[in-house]
Amino acid sequence: MSPAGSRRERRMLAYKVRAARIDAHGSLARTKEAEITLDTDIGGRADAFNPAELFLAAIAACMIKGIERVTPMLNFELRGVDVTLHAVRQDAPPKIVSVDYELIIDTDETEQRLALLHTNVRKYGTISNTVAEATRLDGTIRRKA
């Protein structure tokens, strides 16, 4: 194995989540010191994220974390971030065929700087890059009104 290959392997990160069924209405997922109730009820439940909603939440979290990571490097000033996502699911075979998002940034930065932030978020997001390989991921960034 080449030295570059061994360096690349050492930089790999790993993640672990455990999930267990509580009852016919829900399950619980745990990682580190956190837990989240999962909507695994066939009829659905309003007080927990279902699998598709968790998928969208993971994309949103990736984008927000990416913004947190790049704003210091870009010296980008912001007061807040909102992400709205919408997915389309087909029935047969069941899969998410597209995800659209809108990043809303509370900032006084220029449109050019907003575009630069968006480019960085899309380029370096682990989850968004993974999703973009599997389905259409398309979105916009705009300043908060």
N, C-alpha and C positions, 0 to 999 in steps of 0.2 A: 504494500500500500504506500502511496506517495505521502510525503509530509503534509501536503495541502489536504489530502483526503483525511488524514488522521486529525488535523486541526478542525476540519469541518465536522467530524463526528463528535469531537469534544464540545463543540458549541451547540449541539442539539439539546433542546429542552424537552422535558416530558411532563405530562399532566395526568392526574389521576382523580377520578370522581367515582364514588360508589353510590348506587341508587338501590332502594329496596321498596317493595310494595308495602304500604301500610294496610290498605284494605281495598275494596272494589272501587273506592272513590278517589284514591290518591296514592302517591308515592313520595318518598323523601330522598333527595340527592344531597350528598355531603362531600366537601373537599376542605382540606385544612381545618379551620375553625368555623366554617360557614355551612349553612344548610338552606335548601330551598324546597318548598312543597311543589310537587309536580301534579298537574292535572292529567291523570291517567284514567279517569272515569269515562266510560263509553258515552255517557250522556253529557259530559263536560261539567265544568264547575267554574264559577265566576271568581273565586278567590285564589286561583293558581294559574300559572302559565302552562298552556298545552305545549306539545313538542314544537309545533310551527312557531308559536310565540317565543319560545325559548331560543329557537334558531334566529329569529329576528332580533331578539335581545342580545344575543351573542355578537351579531354584526354591529349593532349599535354600540355595545361596550367596546368592541375592537376599534371602532372609529373614534369614540371619545378618548380611549386610552392612547390611540395614535396621536390625537390632537395634543393631549397632555405631554406626550413624548417630544413632539416636534416644535411646539410653540417656544420653548426656551432656545432651541437651536436657531430658529428663524427670528428670534426677538419679536415675536408676534403677540400683541396685546389683545386680550379678550376678557369679557365679563361673564360670558356664559355660552353654553352649547346645548342645542336641542336637536334630536334626530328623530325623524318620522320615517317609518318604513312600511311598505305595503308589498305583500307577496301574493302571487297567483299560483294556485295549486290545481293540477289536473287530477282527475279521478283514476284513469286507467292508462298505464300504471300510475299509482299515486306518487306524485313528486311535485316539488316546487319548480315551476318553469321560469319564473322571473321574480326579481326583487328590485323594487324601486325605492329610492330613499331621497330625503331632503335634509341636508345639514343646514341648520340655522345658527349663525354665529353672531353673538352680541359683541360687536367690535366697531372701532373707528378706522380700521385698516382699509387700504385701497382695494378696489376690485382685483387688481393684479395680485396683491398679497393674498386675498381670499382664494384666488385660483391656485396660487402656489401652495397654500395650505391643503386644498383639496387634492392636488397632485400628490403631495407627500402622504396624506392619509390613505389614498388608494394604492400607492406604490409600496408602502411598508406595513400594511395591515395583514397580520397573519390570517385572521378569520376572513376578512374581505377578499384577500387573494385566493384563499381556498374555495370560497363560495363562487368567485368569478370563474374558476376553472370548471365548476360543475353546472352553473346556470347563468342566465343573464343577470348581471348586477349593474344597475344604471342609476345615476343620481345627479343631484345638483347641490351646489352650495350657495347660500345667499346670506346677506346681512339681515339681522333682526330689525324689523320695522320699528 
